[in-house]
Amino acid sequence: MEEKNMDRRVRKTKRQLRLALMDLMCEKSVTSISVRELAERADINRGTFYIHYKDVNDLLLQLEDEMANRLIQVCKRHAIQDTKLHASFPYLRDLYDFILENADLCKVLLGSNGDHAYTERICGILRDYFLYDFLSMFYPNDETRLNYFCSFIVAGNLNLALTWLQNGAKESPEEMANLAGAIIMSGVGVLE
C-alpha cells in the first residue's frame, strides 16, 4: 500500500514539475530557469527536485525523450499500406490526438522558446517513422523531390498543429486530421 502511495506522490511531483517548467518556459528560455524558481513554482522543496533530476536541463531532456518515444509509438501503430486505403487519415487523427494530449509540451518545446534541435528531432521522427514511406508509395522514383516534399509537409503540419493549439484547439483532432490529410493529398498530386 505504501509503495502505491509513493508512486502516486512521485507522479504528482513530476507532474507539478512538468507544469511549472512549461509555465516558466512560456516566459523565458530554459537556460534562464533556476532549480530554486522551478521548485517554488511547482510548490515543492528543492531537495525533492534533486531526488528526481540533477538540474533543470535533465528534467527538460527527460520530458523531451518521453514525448519523442511516445510519438514514435504513435507512428509505429499504423501500417503504411493500410493508410492509403483510408479516407479518414487514421494516422493523422492519432497524431492530432497525441498533440492535444500533450498540448503543454508541444506549445512550449516546439514553440519559440523551445530548442530548435528538438524540433528537428520531432520532424525527423514524423518523417522517418511514417511520412517518407507513405509518400514514396505515390512517387518512388525521385528521392530528391520526395525529400523536399517530406520536409515541406512535416514543417507545414507542425506549424498547423502549433497554430491550432495557440488558437485554443477549437476543432477536434479528427477535423484537424481531415484538414491536414486533404492538404497532403492535394500536394501528392504534384508528385504523381
C-alpha positions as CSV (number, residue, x, y, z in Angstrom):
1,M,0.0,0.0,0.0
2,E,2.8,2.4,0.9
3,E,4.6,1.7,-2.4
4,K,1.5,2.5,-4.4
5,N,1.1,5.8,-2.5
6,M,4.7,6.6,-3.1
7,D,4.3,6.1,-6.8
8,R,1.3,8.4,-6.8
9,R,3.3,11.0,-4.9
10,V,6.2,10.7,-7.3
11,R,3.8,11.0,-10.3
12,K,2.2,14.1,-8.7
13,T,5.6,15.7,-8.0
14,K,6.8,15.0,-11.6
15,R,3.5,16.4,-13.0
16,Q,3.9,19.5,-10.9
17,L,7.5,20.0,-12.1
18,R,6.4,19.4,-15.7
19,L,3.7,22.1,-15.4
20,A,6.0,24.5,-13.6
21,L,8.7,24.1,-16.3
22,M,6.3,24.5,-19.1
23,D,4.8,27.6,-17.4
24,L,8.3,29.1,-16.9
25,M,9.4,28.3,-20.5
26,C,6.4,30.3,-21.7
27,E,8.0,33.3,-20.0
28,K,11.7,32.7,-20.8
29,S,14.4,30.4,-22.1
30,V,15.2,27.2,-20.2
31,T,18.8,28.4,-19.7
32,S,17.4,31.3,-17.6
33,I,15.4,29.0,-15.2
34,S,16.9,28.0,-11.9
35,V,16.1,25.0,-9.8
36,R,15.1,27.3,-7.0
37,E,12.4,29.2,-9.1
38,L,11.2,25.9,-10.7
39,A,10.8,24.3,-7.2
40,E,9.0,27.4,-5.9
41,R,6.7,27.4,-9.0
42,A,6.0,23.7,-8.5
43,D,5.5,24.2,-4.8
44,I,8.0,21.6,-3.8
45,N,11.2,21.5,-1.9
46,R,14.5,21.9,-3.9
47,G,15.7,18.6,-2.2
48,T,12.7,16.9,-3.7
49,F,13.6,18.1,-7.1
50,Y,17.1,16.7,-6.7
51,I,15.7,13.3,-5.8
52,H,14.4,13.0,-9.4
53,Y,16.6,15.3,-11.5
54,K,20.2,16.6,-11.4
55,D,19.2,20.0,-12.9
56,V,16.6,21.8,-15.0
57,N,18.2,20.6,-18.2
58,D,17.9,17.0,-17.0
59,L,14.2,17.5,-16.4
60,L,13.7,19.0,-19.8
61,L,15.7,16.2,-21.6
62,Q,13.6,13.6,-19.8
63,L,10.4,15.3,-20.9
64,E,11.7,15.6,-24.5
65,D,12.7,11.9,-24.6
66,E,9.4,10.7,-23.2
67,M,7.5,12.8,-25.7
68,A,9.7,11.6,-28.6
69,N,9.3,8.0,-27.6
70,R,5.5,8.2,-27.3
71,L,5.4,9.9,-30.7
72,I,7.4,7.0,-32.2
73,Q,4.8,4.6,-30.8
74,V,2.0,6.6,-32.4
75,C,3.8,6.4,-35.8
76,K,4.5,2.7,-35.5
77,R,0.8,1.8,-34.9
78,H,0.0,2.5,-38.5
79,A,0.8,0.3,-41.4
80,I,1.8,2.4,-44.4
81,Q,-0.1,0.3,-47.0
82,D,-3.4,0.4,-45.0
83,T,-3.2,4.2,-44.7
84,K,-3.6,4.7,-48.4
85,L,-6.9,2.9,-48.3
86,H,-8.5,5.2,-45.6
87,A,-10.0,8.5,-46.5
88,S,-10.3,9.3,-42.8
89,F,-6.5,9.6,-42.2
90,P,-6.2,7.4,-39.0
91,Y,-2.5,8.2,-38.6
92,L,-3.2,11.9,-38.7
93,R,-6.1,11.5,-36.3
94,D,-3.9,9.7,-33.8
95,L,-1.2,12.3,-34.3
96,Y,-3.6,15.2,-33.6
97,D,-4.9,13.3,-30.5
98,F,-1.3,13.0,-29.3
99,I,-0.7,16.7,-29.9
100,L,-3.8,17.6,-28.0
101,E,-3.0,15.3,-25.1
102,N,0.5,16.8,-24.9
103,A,-0.6,20.4,-25.8
104,D,1.5,22.0,-23.0
105,L,4.7,20.2,-24.1
106,C,4.1,20.8,-27.8
107,K,3.4,24.5,-27.4
108,V,6.5,25.1,-25.4
109,L,9.0,22.5,-26.6
110,L,8.2,23.1,-30.3
111,G,7.4,26.8,-29.9
112,S,9.6,29.9,-29.9
113,N,11.3,29.1,-26.5
114,G,11.9,25.5,-27.4
115,D,15.1,24.0,-28.7
116,H,15.5,24.1,-32.5
117,A,17.4,20.8,-32.3
118,Y,14.4,19.1,-30.6
119,T,12.0,20.4,-33.2
120,E,14.3,18.9,-35.8
121,R,14.3,15.6,-33.9
122,I,10.4,15.6,-33.8
123,C,10.3,16.4,-37.5
124,G,12.7,13.6,-38.2
125,I,10.5,11.1,-36.3
126,L,7.5,12.2,-38.3
127,R,9.4,11.9,-41.5
128,D,11.3,8.7,-40.8
129,Y,8.7,6.6,-39.0
130,F,5.8,7.3,-41.3
131,L,5.7,10.1,-43.9
132,Y,8.6,9.2,-46.1
133,D,7.4,5.6,-46.7
134,F,3.8,6.8,-47.1
135,L,4.7,9.4,-49.8
136,S,7.1,7.0,-51.5
137,M,4.1,4.9,-52.5
138,F,3.0,7.8,-54.7
139,Y,6.3,8.8,-56.1
140,P,9.1,6.2,-55.6
141,N,11.4,7.3,-58.5
142,D,12.8,10.7,-57.4
143,E,14.3,10.7,-54.0
144,T,15.4,14.3,-54.1
145,R,11.9,15.6,-54.9
146,L,10.4,13.2,-52.3
147,N,12.7,14.6,-49.6
148,Y,11.7,18.2,-50.5
149,F,8.0,17.3,-50.3
150,C,8.6,15.5,-46.9
151,S,10.3,18.5,-45.5
152,F,7.5,20.8,-46.7
153,I,4.7,18.5,-45.3
154,V,6.4,17.9,-41.9
155,A,7.1,21.6,-41.3
156,G,3.7,22.7,-42.6
157,N,1.9,20.1,-40.4
158,L,4.0,21.2,-37.3
159,N,3.0,24.8,-37.9
160,L,-0.6,23.8,-38.5
161,A,-0.6,21.9,-35.2
162,L,1.0,24.8,-33.2
163,T,-1.4,27.3,-34.7
164,W,-4.3,25.1,-33.8
165,L,-3.1,24.8,-30.2
166,Q,-2.4,28.5,-29.9
167,N,-5.9,29.3,-31.1
168,G,-7.4,27.1,-28.4
169,A,-7.8,23.8,-30.2
170,K,-11.4,24.6,-31.1
171,E,-11.5,22.0,-33.8
172,S,-11.4,18.3,-32.9
173,P,-8.3,16.2,-33.7
174,E,-10.4,14.4,-36.3
175,E,-11.3,17.7,-38.0
176,M,-7.6,18.7,-38.0
177,A,-6.6,15.3,-39.4
178,N,-9.0,15.7,-42.2
179,L,-7.7,19.2,-43.0
180,A,-4.1,18.1,-42.9
181,G,-4.8,15.0,-44.9
182,A,-6.6,17.0,-47.6
183,I,-3.7,19.4,-47.8
184,I,-1.2,16.5,-48.0
185,M,-3.2,14.5,-50.6
186,S,-3.6,17.7,-52.7
187,G,0.1,18.0,-52.7
188,V,0.6,14.4,-53.6
189,G,-0.8,15.3,-57.0
190,V,2.3,17.3,-57.6
191,L,4.4,14.1,-57.1
192,E,2.4,11.9,-59.4
